[in-house]
């Protein structure tokens, strides 16, 4: 069977980490792309030289030409600018929207059959724009953030309770911004919902609220610590879990920024919801029931994303 091809658009910190993870997991051959000539080639060579030690067979190459994306099965987009301390993800909208225009055109021309995972911020609006610019089917273009936000929530819970991460399952919906919606009712430790964990006194309500806020601020906390650039290990791991589910038809249920066409009462918008990812891309959007407080928080998050999408339409009227 021919090896799969994974193209990574953007060869910064996340791009390099994605390439390494894809190789270590034997997902296929990797093409690292960047408009900054030399960087993708240099990282590809460095990673290739780790293959004899690590023992992976996938070929890793670097390029600055869109034509080398041809035939990619999966494309992961990290191109664009990260925020700096004090900035919000939304401050990147105008500059990264232009980048999505170029990337979308490149994907449309050379890899129209790919499954595309977007990581660029502000995430939900950028994945919406990327789908429009590329013209790919909406079930083949998703945003990575739900897995990342849920993974952060998971880590904080496991750390606080001093239990194995293996037994923690945490879940965050909504846009990948300050309005994201961590859902304690749907987050469990060995099947016990966090809400019950609070009731039985294993974690205080104040601590849970603190963890929820820390999850919402998770990206900013890392930007503040790194000072130049943003998180890359956890975002890369999150995107790779989605790519793997698609390539191996695992049909994992993962929270993703997915295109909604009426689900949750939302239309023509990308926002974080649980989906099934398999060989057909997003095979199902799962509509969970929300209580009134959860619904209110989700609606607020959707409105924030819709506001950003409206801003995209003003900057790039072709998207309207
Ligand atoms: C993250 O959550 O780590 C990313 O969205 C990067 C950022 O700017 O926070």
Boltz pocket constraint, residues with backbone or C-beta under 6 A from the ligand:
constraints:
  - pocket:
      binder: B
      contacts: [[A, 82], [A, 83], [A, 89], [A, 119], [A, 121], [A, 148], [A, 176], [A, 218], [A, 219], [A, 220], [A, 222], [A, 223], [A, 230], [A, 231], [A, 235]]
      max_distance: 6.0
